[in-house]
Amino acid sequence: MGSYDVLVVGCGPVGAVLAARLGALGMRTLVVERAAEVHPLPRAVAADDEVQHLLSLVAPGLLGGALHDVPVRLVDASRRPLGELRLPAGPSGHSGLALFHQPALEQRLRRHLAAVPTVTVRTGVDLVGWTQDADGVTGRFADGSTARAAWLVGCDGASSFLRRTCGIGWRGRELARWLVVDVAGKVDRPALTYTCDPARPQVDMPLPGGHRWEWLLRDDEPAPDPRPLLARDVDPAAVSVVRAVTYRYGARSAVRWQAGRVLLAGDAAHTMPPFAGQGLGAGLRDAWALGGMLAAGDPSGYWALRAPHVAAMTRLSLLLGGIVETRTAVLARPRDALLRGAFRAPALGPWLSRGGPRSTASGVLR
Ligand SMILES: Cc1cc2nc3c(=O)[nH]c(=O)nc-3n(C[C@H](O)[C@H](O)[C@H](O)COP(=O)(O)OP(=O)(O)OC[C@H]3O[C@@H](n4cnc5c(N)ncnc54)[C@H](O)[C@@H]3O)c2cc1C
């Protein structure tokens, strides 16, 4: 398949943004993607102000149709308020929270890449092997063809082939199972709501054209019929279920993100539970930072720039998960009292309401 500056494996959102950034900086880039089409079902949904800014620099309109300024609420088992957050707009003027449709974002990124002269995207192509030497990397594909590049970047998702074949460790842990249900149709629930009900912890949020519910499952519990669960908030007959999957969250990081001329980005390098809406954003930040460094010919500062923010957002996601996932009433009562008190406290309350320890200043746009 020829010779390039960078070979990107995986054209999910992270691989696509990396390729767009490299292309804008004049780097000859080949992206290979195993799947023939963009994954059609919604997955990640949240973008903070910095991620929106970053995407607006890739191309205008990538998050068209997203919902902005969605309030975030915590409620107890009886649906009484525990606290409310209004995430403020960032310095770039972008809203504190945008809720979007991942397949639409990926389709737009693919259309954008098709117009970038230095980027070639090949779908239906599976990387099955690679070698590296002092000058570059050779990738080998399932059809027997090869490509040569100065750098090889694995944006190949959480079960990354590149991470495994580099022998890079994957530390961290698997977390709870959640049932994730996306519906299409009108639902009158305008806030992103954490329902801290020990009998069935729930998170739900409006999405463009529909709504998402997530319910915590016990480890040995078969996935329940979502309709009785939906019926607590909406008439199940008034909506259609687009996706109902059990999804086990994880908080993991590759012990290194670089092995010579091979680098990892996005879910291939780290995963976190979705409670802070930072998982995909972390990958898009990787892509932006790494693209600039590869164009400058030296990615040695990549880990130092990205790892601290990823670790901080993973800790925040775990903290939020710990709060909402409480399953015993005995623990839920003091948890609720603490939350109510914290949100009413003079300095602490306003700080929490603006997002508390959630920092969108990762340094990648400097
Ligand atoms: C089933 C599933 C459900 C999810 N649900 C949620 C959710 O509900 N909420 C949430 O916040 N996040 C969710 N996520 C996570 C979110 O979608 C990811 O954080 C985001 O997609 C990461 O983007 P990425 O580009 O790093 O990886 P991915 O989107 O996983 O993209 C990796 C790409 O690499 C390609 N690839 C892999 N190996 C090769 C190879 N050898 N050769 C060529 N191509 C290859 C794959 O086909 C894929 O397109 C989900 C992820 C999955 C897999």
The ligand as an SDF file (V2000), in Angstrom:
LIG
                    3D

 53 58  0  0  0  0  0  0  0  0999 V2000
  -19.5080   -2.1990   22.4150 C   0  0  0  0  0  0  0  0  0  0  0  0
  -19.0880   -0.8530   22.9670 C   0  0  0  0  0  0  0  0  0  0  0  0
  -20.0170   -0.1040   23.6490 C   0  0  0  0  0  0  0  0  0  0  0  0
  -19.6640    1.1460   24.1830 C   0  0  0  0  0  0  0  0  0  0  0  0
  -20.6040    1.8360   24.8630 N   0  0  0  0  0  0  0  0  0  0  0  0
  -20.2530    3.0130   25.4490 C   0  0  0  0  0  0  0  0  0  0  0  0
  -21.1880    3.7320   26.2080 C   0  0  0  0  0  0  0  0  0  0  0  0
  -22.3320    3.3130   26.3750 O   0  0  0  0  0  0  0  0  0  0  0  0
  -20.7920    4.9200   26.7580 N   0  0  0  0  0  0  0  0  0  0  0  0
  -19.5090    5.3880   26.5980 C   0  0  0  0  0  0  0  0  0  0  0  0
  -19.1790    6.4550   27.1270 O   0  0  0  0  0  0  0  0  0  0  0  0
  -18.6060    4.7240   25.8750 N   0  0  0  0  0  0  0  0  0  0  0  0
  -18.9380    3.5530   25.3050 C   0  0  0  0  0  0  0  0  0  0  0  0
  -18.0220    2.8560   24.6170 N   0  0  0  0  0  0  0  0  0  0  0  0
  -16.6650    3.3940   24.5380 C   0  0  0  0  0  0  0  0  0  0  0  0
  -16.5020    4.4230   23.4190 C   0  0  0  0  0  0  0  0  0  0  0  0
  -17.2540    4.0600   22.3090 O   0  0  0  0  0  0  0  0  0  0  0  0
  -15.0050    4.5080   23.1430 C   0  0  0  0  0  0  0  0  0  0  0  0
  -14.4160    5.2390   24.2270 O   0  0  0  0  0  0  0  0  0  0  0  0
  -14.6480    5.1810   21.8380 C   0  0  0  0  0  0  0  0  0  0  0  0
  -15.2960    4.6070   20.7460 O   0  0  0  0  0  0  0  0  0  0  0  0
  -13.1330    5.0340   21.7100 C   0  0  0  0  0  0  0  0  0  0  0  0
  -12.7300    5.3670   20.4520 O   0  0  0  0  0  0  0  0  0  0  0  0
  -11.4520    4.6860   19.8130 P   0  0  0  0  0  0  0  0  0  0  0  0
  -11.3560    5.3170   18.4660 O   0  0  0  0  0  0  0  0  0  0  0  0
  -10.3040    4.7520   20.7610 O   0  0  0  0  0  0  0  0  0  0  0  0
  -11.7770    3.1320   19.7010 O   0  0  0  0  0  0  0  0  0  0  0  0
  -12.9500    2.3960   18.8960 P   0  0  0  0  0  0  0  0  0  0  0  0
  -14.1270    3.2690   18.7190 O   0  0  0  0  0  0  0  0  0  0  0  0
  -13.1380    1.0760   19.5870 O   0  0  0  0  0  0  0  0  0  0  0  0
  -12.3210    2.1660   17.4670 O   0  0  0  0  0  0  0  0  0  0  0  0
  -11.3010    1.2050   17.2220 C   0  0  0  0  0  0  0  0  0  0  0  0
  -11.3560    0.8440   15.7680 C   0  0  0  0  0  0  0  0  0  0  0  0
  -10.2250    0.0530   15.4330 O   0  0  0  0  0  0  0  0  0  0  0  0
  -10.6220   -0.9420   14.5150 C   0  0  0  0  0  0  0  0  0  0  0  0
   -9.6320   -2.0440   14.5920 N   0  0  0  0  0  0  0  0  0  0  0  0
   -9.3450   -2.7950   15.6770 C   0  0  0  0  0  0  0  0  0  0  0  0
   -8.3550   -3.6600   15.3930 N   0  0  0  0  0  0  0  0  0  0  0  0
   -8.0060   -3.4500   14.1000 C   0  0  0  0  0  0  0  0  0  0  0  0
   -7.0280   -4.0370   13.2250 C   0  0  0  0  0  0  0  0  0  0  0  0
   -6.2110   -5.0250   13.6450 N   0  0  0  0  0  0  0  0  0  0  0  0
   -6.9480   -3.5840   11.9460 N   0  0  0  0  0  0  0  0  0  0  0  0
   -7.7590   -2.5970   11.5090 C   0  0  0  0  0  0  0  0  0  0  0  0
   -8.6970   -1.9880   12.3020 N   0  0  0  0  0  0  0  0  0  0  0  0
   -8.8160   -2.4150   13.5720 C   0  0  0  0  0  0  0  0  0  0  0  0
  -12.0210   -1.3400   14.9910 C   0  0  0  0  0  0  0  0  0  0  0  0
  -12.7700   -1.9380   13.9450 O   0  0  0  0  0  0  0  0  0  0  0  0
  -12.5760    0.0160   15.4230 C   0  0  0  0  0  0  0  0  0  0  0  0
  -13.2970    0.6640   14.3960 O   0  0  0  0  0  0  0  0  0  0  0  0
  -18.3420    1.6260   24.0440 C   0  0  0  0  0  0  0  0  0  0  0  0
  -17.4110    0.8650   23.3420 C   0  0  0  0  0  0  0  0  0  0  0  0
  -17.7570   -0.3670   22.8220 C   0  0  0  0  0  0  0  0  0  0  0  0
  -16.7090   -1.1850   22.0770 C   0  0  0  0  0  0  0  0  0  0  0  0
  1  2  1  0
  2  3  1  0
  2 52  2  0
  3  4  2  0
  4  5  1  0
  4 50  1  0
  5  6  2  0
  6  7  1  0
  6 13  1  0
  7  8  2  0
  7  9  1  0
  9 10  1  0
 10 11  2  0
 10 12  1  0
 12 13  2  0
 13 14  1  0
 14 15  1  0
 14 50  1  0
 15 16  1  0
 16 17  1  0
 16 18  1  0
 18 19  1  0
 18 20  1  0
 20 21  1  0
 20 22  1  0
 22 23  1  0
 23 24  1  0
 24 25  2  0
 24 26  1  0
 24 27  1  0
 27 28  1  0
 28 29  2  0
 28 30  1  0
 28 31  1  0
 31 32  1  0
 32 33  1  0
 33 34  1  0
 33 48  1  0
 34 35  1  0
 35 36  1  0
 35 46  1  0
 36 37  1  0
 36 45  1  0
 37 38  2  0
 38 39  1  0
 39 40  1  0
 39 45  2  0
 40 41  1  0
 40 42  2  0
 42 43  1  0
 43 44  2  0
 44 45  1  0
 46 47  1  0
 46 48  1  0
 48 49  1  0
 50 51  2  0
 51 52  1  0
 52 53  1  0
M  END
$$$$
